[in-house]
Amino acid sequence: MNGLATALITLLRRDLILALRRRQDALVVLGFFVVVVSLFPLGVGPDPQLLRSMAPGVLWVSALLATMLSLERLFSDDFRDGSLEQILLSPQPLSLLVGSKILAHWLITGLPLVLISPLLGMQLGLDGTEILILMTALLLGTPILSLVGAIGAALTLGLRGGGVLISLLILPLYVPALVLGAGAVDAVMYGSSAQAHLSLMAALLILTLLLAPWAIAAALRIMLD
Amino acid sequence: MAEQRVQWFKFASPPNFYDLAGRLAPWFGGLAAILFVVGLYIGFILAPPDYQQGNSYRIMFIHVPTAWMSMFLYVLMAVYAAIGLIWRVKTAEVMAKAIAPTGAMFAFLCLWSGALWGKPTWGTYWVWDARLTSQLILLFLYLGYMALHAAIEDRQRAANASAILALAGVVNVPIIYFSVVWWNTLHQGASITVTSAPTMETVMFVALLVMTFACWMYAIAVVLWRARLELLERERRAAWVLERTGEKA
């Protein structure tokens, strides 16, 4: 047990240090998120009412795309320098080690999206409660995006054009998170409670936490076989 | 019981499967052709026009069976994928791969016939109706499965990796369906329902049933045939393939 905890913490710390040393990787994802959201008003026009009603969907779809962008690097660097094989060979359960890597991925890419979302929400004309709900929904939803996306990242490991393939594999699986996340903000916007959406999102997160690490571990074993 | 078990294992072996599929597929194909003719005759000629929709409701005889087939085939594909992944049964892996294009075709046909049906009844080709949307996502899932299979060169690895994807998909399909239904009721009232007549006339029901069986037979025939060719390709260096192709040449 102690060995396992050490392994998990070591892996988490290593991934975080690597991310700190290469800050641009995480910043590019964040920049992408901001730029995509800021492009929407230019595309659909400056009408505040329209922007406000589109805001939940725009923010969520942009968050989805930004996460997609970061997924390709989730395992590929470790795959190229051989440390992924070391992780596979370790005596600790792979699904938990993978969980540690995904936690690092979420801290690097998911959490910044949550933290910057109020700014973008205000840009699109959301008010206080709506922004709070948006942040809560993103806080519950971005780990789902990282977990499900990691399945796609593992399955496309070492393939040519893997990045494009991930989006075809994973975006359909993101539908529930998108519907619930954008729906939560919509609900408060139209004066009802977002509690049902947020509860379901949390349930989805728990289900994903239960199943995804197992699938990711199996996928990694297959692709590195 | 013991005898049955032996038989199942017997047909899981590639050469036996190849022979059996070769013998069965033409029969299923022939049956499909007959049932299609009968079903279309009942549906298009014998069945009376609908009191509300006139003749346009007849698209249902294509639309509904293809919708059922596309959903059922996805589950079947995932089952075969799981069998292949867990017990390493090569024939099951091949079956899973062979089902995907047929399932995708049914999903596409369902969407297309739905669009053609939507124009006269709803006045538009596409509505963001819950069922249409989840059918579209099902088509995307099929496409993703086939794309992943095609992208990995090693056949064994391709089969295993896409099996994981199929299983992830099949866990997600009900969640996607319910989330889409919910999304739909939130954004617009559930004003449109696909079923127009509350009760169906017996002739219509018979036509629908026959068409569904026709689609089934067609799917079985095509999938068996595709699985057969896939097996030949995968096992092209095995003795049984050389034996069988040598005989023909």
Interface residues (C-beta under 8 A of the other chain):
Chain A: V148 I151 L155 T156 L159 R160 G161 G162 L165 L168 L169 L171 P172 L173 V175 P176 V179 L180 G183 D186 A187 L204 L211 A215 A218 A219 I222 M223 D225
Chain B: I137 F140 L141 L143 G144 A147 L148 A151 I152 R157 N160 A161 I164 L165 L167 A168 G169 V171 N172 I175 I176 S179 V180 W182 W183 L186 H187
